[in-house]
């Protein structure tokens, strides 16, 4: 899955937080999109088994305003991560990297033929000109209860390693996906120590019956403590009615574990430039 251009990179990653878990990433000539969710405020996302949730925010970009994409990284097939607007209006020729479960449906039902299903620890490389990104599927668990795991779609985290074609990774970005914290995530830090940026899906999403299926503030801080990334970008909070844990809860908890100075304060619609140099302060632009 390749493209052609002569773009080069200065080694920094440009991040545009569109809303929910949707983030636009630019590194050199490569442009990636995560978990495309372009429903508007007041519209309902379908979460399966008759469950819906109303969106409370507007996406910073509409799907028609996106630049050319080299790939989409989809953590799982839920209506607040891959919605009907994405399904209808995204370029169907763009590669989509996701779980095997989601890949089958995207290829057969949604007609995205260049969808690849990645098993845990399996990777695939995208490139454009002299720049590449290696996307590796990582463990994730959407629910703690075994019964719920059978009802919710499988979810994956991802490690994105950016660098020159044929060369070493120069910048690593971790996408948590809609996971809860469990011991299986500890292997990520052993295989990929100290990512340059961790994008954490928070929100404390609560289903009927009180079941929490995404990290709240305390779990997000605990995962950051375990993985020890250089920078932390919180996303997936305050966008839908099922999200019950506000960003402020995470900020309090991350301060309590001594990592508050690593948070990239880039709210909905904001943009940040992340340097691969450890300790370098990100440049953040408000919407």
NORCORGI-V214788 format. One record per pair of residues at least 24 apart in sequence whose C-alpha atoms are under 7 Angstrom apart, sorted by the first residue. I is the first residue (numbers start at 1). J is the second residue. Records with the same first field share a line. If there is no record, write none. Layout:
I = J, J
//
This chain:
1 = 126
2 = 126, 127, 128
3 = 127, 128, 129
4 = 128, 129
5 = 128, 129
6 = 129, 130
7 = 129, 130
8 = 130, 131
11 = 170, 275, 276
12 = 273, 274, 275, 276
13 = 273, 274, 275
14 = 272, 273, 274
15 = 271, 272, 273
16 = 269, 270, 271, 272
17 = 268, 269, 270, 271
18 = 59, 60, 61, 268, 269
19 = 59, 60, 268, 269
20 = 235, 236, 237, 239
21 = 81, 201, 235, 236
28 = 131
29 = 128, 131
30 = 70, 128, 131
31 = 69, 70
32 = 69, 70, 71, 72
33 = 71, 72, 73
34 = 72, 73, 74
35 = 73, 74, 75, 81, 82
36 = 81, 82, 86
37 = 80, 81, 82, 83, 86
38 = 62, 63, 83, 85, 86
39 = 83, 85
45 = 79, 80, 83
46 = 79
47 = 78, 79
53 = 240, 241, 242
54 = 240, 241
55 = 239, 240, 241
56 = 239, 240, 241
57 = 239
60 = 268, 269
63 = 89, 90
69 = 94
70 = 94, 95
71 = 95, 96
72 = 96, 97
73 = 97, 98
74 = 98
75 = 99, 155, 156, 157, 177
76 = 102, 153, 154, 155, 156
77 = 102, 153
99 = 155, 156
101 = 154
130 = 164, 165
131 = 163, 164, 165
132 = 162, 163, 164, 165
133 = 160, 161, 162, 163
134 = 160, 161, 162
135 = 159, 160, 161
136 = 160
139 = 184, 185
140 = 177, 179
141 = 179, 180
142 = 178, 179, 180, 213, 214
143 = 180, 213
170 = 276
171 = 196, 276
172 = 196, 197
173 = 197, 198
174 = 198, 199
175 = 199, 200
176 = 200, 201
177 = 201
178 = 214
179 = 214, 215
180 = 213, 214, 215
181 = 219, 223
186 = 226
189 = 227
194 = 227, 228, 229, 230
195 = 229, 230
196 = 229, 230, 231, 276
197 = 229, 230, 231, 232
198 = 229, 231, 232, 233
199 = 232, 233, 234, 235
200 = 233, 234, 235
201 = 234, 235, 236
202 = 234, 235, 236, 237
203 = 236, 237, 238, 243, 244, 245, 246
204 = 243, 244, 245
205 = 242, 243, 244
206 = 242, 243, 244
207 = 242
216 = 245
217 = 245, 249, 250, 253
218 = 250, 253
220 = 250
221 = 250, 253, 254
230 = 262, 278, 279
231 = 262, 263, 264
232 = 262, 263, 264
233 = 263, 264
//
